[in-house]
């Protein structure tokens, strides 16, 4: 499930009125996971592991995102 996914493999629904894009970054290991966090309850929906800048670019292009918050 983790790793690089093609645009056609990513099928998580994203509602910008209810969620915002976020990259969760571990301060211990440096692991980064991209996903969406719910405004109302803070629930995080994991979409993909970010191993390189190319992975982040794929995530941005797939969901037509201009900016992504990073949380530690």
N, C-alpha and C positions, 0 to 999 in steps of 0.2 A: 504494500500500500504506500510506503514512503518512497521518495525518490523523484526523479524527473518524470513528469507526465506530459503527454501530448495534450494539446488543447482539447482534442476530441475525448480524452480520457477523464477530464475534469468535469464533473456534472453536479457540483454543489450549488444550490440556489443561493443567490445573494440579493437581498432587498436593502438598498441604500437608505430607505426610510427607517428601517429597524436595526440595521447592522452597519458597522464600519470595518474597513480592512485594517488588519494589524499583523505585524510580525512579532512573534514571541521569541525573545532571544535569552538564552540561559547565560547568566553571568559566570557560572562555573565552567561549563563545557563549551560555550560558544554556539551550541546548536540553535538553529533558527527554524521556526515553523510558521508558515503563512496561513492565515485563516480570517475568519470574521467573528467579531464580538458583538453581542446583542446589547443595544443601548439600555434596555430596561432592566435586565437581570444579570448582565455581565457574562452570560454563557458564551464560551469560545467554541467555534466550529473549525476544526482543523482541516485544511485543504491539501497542503503539500509541504514537504521538507525543502528548505532552501539551503543548497550546498554551494551555490555560486551566484554571481550577479545575473547570469543567464536565467537561472531559475526564478529569480525575482522579476525579471523582465517578462518571462512567460506568464507569471501570475498577474502582473499588471495588464498585459495585453489581453489575456483571457477574460478578465472582468472589467476592462476599460477603465482602469484606475490611474489617476494622476499622482496621488500621494498615498503613502501607507505609513501609519504610525508604527513605532517600534516600542515594545514594552519589555522590560527586564524583570 
